[in-house]
Amino acid sequence: MEAEKGPDDDEGPLMRVPALEDLLGISKIFVKFEGRNPTGTHKDRIARLHVETAKTLGFSGITVGTCGNYGVALAYYARLFGLKAYIFVPAGYTLGRSEEMLRYGARIIPVHGPYEKAVLESRKFAVEKGLYDANPGSHPEIDYLGYAEIAKEIALRINPYAVFVPVGNGTTLSGIHYGFKALGLKPRMVGVTTSFGNQVLREFYGVDGNDFAETEFNEPLVSIVSFDRDAALKAVNESGGYIFGFADDTALYYASLLKGVGINALPASALTLAGLVKFVRKFGVNGKNFVLVVTGGVKNGRGPTLDGRALSVNGWKDRARVGEVLQKV
């Protein structure tokens, strides 16, 4: 596994993974690994921007509805910048990262109902209490700027033919596409998601219905309402991309393949590899630059690095400030 990374690159590396190429018979597989971010996922990119914006605008607190990863990221940066985080979560979800949110000083507010209700209640709370609203769709320009950085980091290394992105609300895919457009690049944007209920997937295929099933593994992807579905569908269609849906067993299988080459991926994001395999088979394309956007898994409440060790603050631009703050947590 070769890490293609510049000396000033503090974000997740872009790695070519020959072991996967040999195993799958697909050439030029690159992984944009987001597990090195402070809380182990790509959500750190937008969480920091929202917290910085809230701080600049004079807010004392910030709120979001989340199924886990975004809440941890927001709590982390809120603590770092001296804000109070109010995290609304669906009471029925597994909430494996709630301990981290509490450790960073966040207040967790359970909501009886699905993820979308948690977002709605968070938005109402923001208005009632005068808090900054960091929910999806509230400040899309900030979300897109945050995720556009992923596109910039990829483009510094290669010109991708297709980029595979996990899709829940569609925000990440939309932001990465926004970044590539700003650079004058037009890779095919391929979304991967759960087949158990996602609005972007259903609208892409023109399927009606609101049936969905939340599981421990598809929580980041399942969505009755995808708040950035229009932008995501536009990105896919404009770029000549596609959207694939998969079951949990597929996510677990491809997560195990990634783990076998030293990448501990969240099963939901491991579907990017499943999407690549299906894309190559469906369209008969090979020998191109394929990029998988993969976010970190979670072990013992912390996101692992590429070789499974716990994340540290070493190597980060804010490491001195991070160390100072976390000593007090």
N, C-alpha and C positions, 0 to 999 in steps of 0.2 A: 504494500500500500504506500503510494508516494504522495506526500503532502506538498502541494504547490502553494507556497506561502511566502510573501515578501517580508522583509525585516521589520516593517512598521505595521504589519497586519495583526491587529489584536482581536479580530473577529474570527468566526469559525473558518477553518481551512477548507480549501477546495482540493480534494484528493482524487487521484485516479486509482481505481481499485482493480488491478490485473487479476486478482484471485476470483472476483466475481465474473470478469470477462471470460476467463477460462471455464468457469463452472457453467455459465449460461450460454456461452457461444455468442456473446454480444460484445462488440469492441467499443472502446472509448467510453467506459462508464466512469463518471465523476460524481463524487458525493460532496455536497455543500453541507458540512456538518455544523449544526447549530447547538450542539450539546456543550460547547465550551463557553457559552454565554453564562453570566453570573448565576442565574437560577436554572440553567440547563436547557432552555428552549429559546426559540426565535421570538417569543413574546417579550423578551427583554428589550428588543429593539424599539418597539412602540411604547412599552411601559415607561422607559426612560424619557422619551420625547413628551409623553403626556404629563409626566410628573414635572419635568422642567418647565413646560408651558403653564401648568397650574401654579407653580412657584412664581414664575415671572408675572402672572396675572394677579397675584396676591391672594390666592386661595389658601386656606389653612387645611383643607382636607380634599380627598379625592375618592371616587367610588366607581365600582364596576360590578356587573353581574358576570359570573364565570363558572366554569366547571372545574377549575383548578390551576392550570399553568399560568394563565394571565393574572390571576389573583395573587399568586406567589410573586410574580415579577413586579406587579404594581406595589405590593406590600414592601418588597425589598427596596425599590427606589424611593418610595414615600418615606421610609425610615431614613434612607441616605440623605434625603433633601429636607427632612424635618417636617413632613406632612403626615396627617393621620389618614390611614386607608380604611375604607368601609367596603367590605367584600361581601356581596350577596351571592349565595350559592344554593343550588337546588338541593333540598334536604335529602332527597332519595339517591343522590349520587354517591360514589365511593369516597370522594374527598380525601384521597390519600396524601394530599399536601397541606391539609388544614393546619397541621402542627407548625409547618414552616411559616404560614401566614401569621399565626399567633406569635411566633418567635420574633417576627419583624414588627410586632406591635399593632397589627391590623385588628380590626373588629370584624368578626364573621357573623353575618346575618343569614340564617337559614330561611329558605322560601319553599313552601309546599307547592310543588308544580315543576314544570320542565325548565330547562335553561332559559328559554325565552321569557318566562315570567320573572326569573331572577334579574334579567336585564331591565325589564319594565319597572320592577320595584326599585331598582337602583337608580333609574332615571328619575322616577318620582321623588326619591329621597334626595337626589342632587338638587332638585328645584326647591323642595321644602326646606332644606338645611343650608342652601347656598354653597354647595360643594361643586368641585370640578367633575364633570361627567366624562369618564373615559370609556364609556361603553361603545361597542361597535356601531358605526353609523353616525355617532355624535360629532366626531371630528375626523372625517375620512381622509382629509388632506394630510393630517399628521400620520395616520396609519400608513398611507401610501408612501410618504417620505421615509418612514422607518424601514419598510420592507423593500423600498427601492435600493437601499444600500446592499441588499443581497445581490441584486442584479449587477450593481457596480463592481462588487467584489468578484463575481463570476467573470465579468467582462474583462477584468484586469488580467485574467489568465487565459481564457479561451473565448471563442465565438461559438456559443452553443447552438445545436440544431433543434433540440427540444429540452424543455425544463419541466420536471415532474414535481408537483406541489400538492400536499394534503389540502383538502377543502372541507371546511366546516361552514363558516359564514362566507367564505370566498375572499376575505380581506387580504390574506397573504398572497394568493395568486394574483389578485388585482394589483397589489403594490409592486410585486416583482415585475409584472408586465409593464406597469407605469415606468419603472426604472429602466427597463430595456428600451422602451419607446423614446425616452429622453436621451438615450445614447445612440439612437438611430439603428438599433438592432431589432430583429424580428424573429426570435426563436418561437417555435411552437409551444404554447402553454398547455400542458396536459395536467388536468386535475384528477386526483384520486380521492375516493371517499368511501364511506360505508354504504353498502347496498340495503341497509336496514332503515333508511330514512334520511334523505338530505334533499333540500329544495333545489339546490343548484343541479344536482344529478337528475332529478325528476323533470325539471324544466328543459334541460338539455335534450332529454329523450322524448319530451312531450307527454309525460305520464302524469295522470291526475291521481289525487289521493293524498291523505295526510297520515297514513299508517307509518309508525316508526317504532323501533325497539332499541332502547338504550341498554348498553352493556358496559362492563368494566373497561373494555378495550376500545369501544367506538365512541365513548363520551366526547372526545375532542372533535368528532366529525358529524355525529347525528344532529340534525337540525330541522325542526318544523318550519322555522323561518330563517333563511340565510340572509343576514342583514346587508351583505354586499353581493347578492346574487346577480343583480343586473350588470355590475361592473365585471364580475367574474365571467359571466356568460359572454359579455362583449370581448373580453380579453381572449377567451378561448376561440371565439368565432373569428375575430380579427386576425389572429395568429395562425389560423388553420390547425388548431389544436384539437383536443378531445377530452372527454371525462369518462372515467371508469369507476364502477362501484364494485366493492368486494365484501365478502363476509369476514368474520373475526378469525376463522381458522387460517385464512389466507394471510391476514396481518401477522399472526403469530408465526406462521411458517417463514415468511420473508424476514421477520425480525430475527429469527434464529439463523438465517443465512447471513445477515449482516453481522450478528454477534460472532459468527464463525470467522469473520475476517477482521474482528477487533472493533466493530462499531456497535455500541449498545444503544439501540434506537427505540423510541417509543413505538409500540406496535402500529399505532395509527399512521405514523409517518413512514414506517417500513413499507406501507402500501405503495410508496413511490417506486420501489423496485418491482413490485407486482405489476404496476402500471407500465413500466418500461418493457417488461417481458410481453405483456399483452399488446402493447403498441407495436413492437417489432414484428410480432406474429400477424397482427391485423393488417399492417401497412407494408410489410416486407422491406422495412428500412433497416440498414445496419451500416456500420463503418462510419457513423457520424458522432459528433460530440453530444452525449446524453448526460444531463445533470439531474441528480436527485437531491431535492432539498429535504434533509433528514434532521429531525430534532432529537434531543437527548432523551434517554429513558430516565427513570427515577429509581434510585436505590437508597434505602434508609433515609429518605427525605432529602437527598441531594442528587443533583444531576451528575452522572459520571463523565469522565473524559473518554478519549478514544480507547484507552487500554483498560478502562474500568475503574481507575482510581477516582476518588472523590475530587470534585472541583476545588480549587484553591483560588485565592485572590491574586496569585502571582501572575505577572504578565499583563495585568489590566491597567488601563490608564488611570482608573480611580483607586488603585490598590491601597494607597496610603489612607485615603478617606474611608474605604471599605473596611480596612483593618481596624481603624479607630472606632467606627460605628459598631461593627460586629462584636467588639470586645464588651460593648455595653448591652448586647442583646441577651 
